[in-house]
Amino acid sequence: MQGAMQAIRVHGNVLRRAVLQHVCVLSPATQPVIFSRSESSVSSAQQLEEHGFESTRVSDVLKSKGKSADGSWLWCTTEDSVYDAVKSMTQHNVGALVVVKSGGDKAIAGIITERDYLRKIIVQGRSSKSTKVGDIMTEENKLITVTPETKALQAMQLMTDNRIRHIPVIDTTGMVGMVSIGDVVRAVVREHREELNRLNAFIQGGY
């Protein structure tokens, strides 16, 4: 994953710089003949620069998933049994749930994942029905989160560096959703495919 991320970043930036350099640097002999075209090209290059790579944000990822799949309404409490939490994950085809504190404020307490279930219940021979989520969850002080404004590539880097597959999205009001490593990888690949299409259109005079 680390190598793939580096390749995406390097290849995309090299290609973009090459195209921008190609359209912005003109030889003195040709400048008088194509001056108006040069101005148009520089303007188009600036427009292309504004698009940029790595502009997709986590909010865009959540929007593409849709409200029914963004995870904003999926959570469990610290007092729920691990069995019920895993059952909810299975029913909704997700690999993690945000854990909130019991009570009216629904403050975030941590996260529980399939990995927690395997390592702390199955491997240790504990009962999922008698163990509370709060006993095995990753606690809030160790919780890694992003905001809706975090760039998708940064979110992917965070998950890769910390070897996690799910990351809660938090804003000033609380949790607004959950994204997985698959969500952000698809978003980054889609963004770079669209950028290559823009570069191709630019080279062919589409801008």
N, C-alpha and C positions, 0 to 999 in steps of 0.2 A: 504493500500500500504506500509506504514512504517513497519508494522508487517511482511509482506511478504518479504520485502527486508532483514530484520534482520534474518528471518528464512533461507533464501537462503545463506546469508553470513556465519552464525554460523554453519548450518548443513554441508555445503560444507567444511569449514575449519576443523571441528571436524573429518569428515570422512577422509579427506586427511591426517591429522596428525596421525590418528589411523593406516592407512595403512603404512605410512612411518615408524612409530615406529615399526610396526610389522616386517618389512623387514630389518630394520637397527640394531635392538637389538637382539643379539643371545646369548644363554646361553654358558658359558665356556665349558661345556661338549660336546656340539655339534659343536663347532667351528673347531676343527681339522678335523672332518669328512667332513664338508661341507664348507671348507674354500673357495674353488674356487666359489662355489655357492654364498657364502656370498659376495665376491668381486663383483660378477655379480649383486647381488641384490642391493648393495650400489650404484653401478654405475647406475643401472636402477632407483633407488630411486631419485638420483640426476637429471636424465633425466626427471623423472616425476615432480620433484620440479620445473624444468625450465618451464614446461607447465603452471603450476600454475592456480589458479582461478582468475577471474576478469582480464583477459588479453585482452578481446575484446575491441577495441577502437571505437570511433565514426566514424572514417574513414572506419572501417569494416562494420559498420551499413549502411553507405551511399553506399558503394560498393555493398552490398547485395540488396539494393533497386534498383540499376541501375540508369543510368544517366537520364532516362526519368521520374523517380519518386523521385529523390533526392532533388528536390525543388530549385536547384541552378539557374534555369532559371525563377522561379516564383517570381514576385515582383510587387509592384505598387509604385506610387509616392505620395508625400504629397499633390499634387494638384488634384489627381484623386478623383472622387466622391466615397463615401462609397458604393453606389449602384454598381458601376463598380467593386470595390474590392470584394464585396460579390459575385457578379456574377462570377468573375474569380475563387473564392474559390469553388463555386458550380460546375462550369464546370470541374475543375481539381480534384474535390473530396478531397480538403485539408481544414484544419481548421484554417489556418493562412497564412499571407503573410508578408514577409519582406517589409518595406517601405523605399524607397530611396529618397533622396532630388532631387528636380527638377534641371535639368542642365546636363552638360556633364559628370561630375565626378562620378555620381551615388553613392555618399556617403550614407552610411546607416543612416537613420533618426529614425527608430523605427520598431515596429511591430504592425500589426492589426490582431485581432482574432475574431472568431465567438462570443466570450464572450463580446468583445468590442461592437460589433454590437447590441447584445441583451441588454446590460446594458445602453449603451449611445445613442442608436437610438430608438429601439423598446420601452423600458421601459419609456424613456423620451418623447416619441411621436414626435421625430424629423424626418425630411425628409432625407432619405439616398441619394436622388438624388441631394439635395442642400447642403449637408454637405460634407466637404472635409475630406479625410483620415487623414490629418495632425491635424484635430481638435479633433479626438477621439483616435488616436493611442497611444500606450505605447511608450514614447520617448526614445531616444538612451541612455540617462543618467540613465534610469531605466531598460534598456534592459539586460537580462541575456543571456549570450552566452557561447558556448563551442568551443574548437578547435578540429581539426581532431584527435589530439593525446589524447584527454580526454577519460578516460575509460568509457565504457557504464554504468557501475554501478554508477560511479560518476555523470554522466549526469542524470541518473534516480533519484539519491539522490537530485540533484539540483532542478529538476522539482517537486519532491514530497515536498521538504521543502518550495518551493515558490508557490506551488499550481498552477503550469502552465502545459500545455499539449504539448506545442511546444517550441523548442529552436533552434535558428539559429546557424549554424556552421560557424565560422569565422577563416580565417588565415591571413597572412600578406598581401595577395592580395585582401581581401574582403570576401564576402559571398561565401561559397562553397556548401551550402545546408541547409536543415532543417530536424530535426528529431523530432518525436513525442514520447510521453510516451509509446505508443504501440510498436513503433520501438525498443526502448531500452529494454523494458520488454521482448519482443520476443528474442532479442539478448542475454540477460542475462540468460534466461531460456535455450536457445539452448546451450550456453556455459557450463552451469552446467550439462546439460544432456550429452554433449560430455565428460566432465571431469569425470563423473561417469562411462561412457563407458571405458575411459582410465584406471581408477582405477580397473575396473572389469577385463580388459585385463591384467593389471599388476599382479593382484592376481592370475590369471590363467596362468601366464607365457608368456603372449603375448609380454612383453617388453624384 
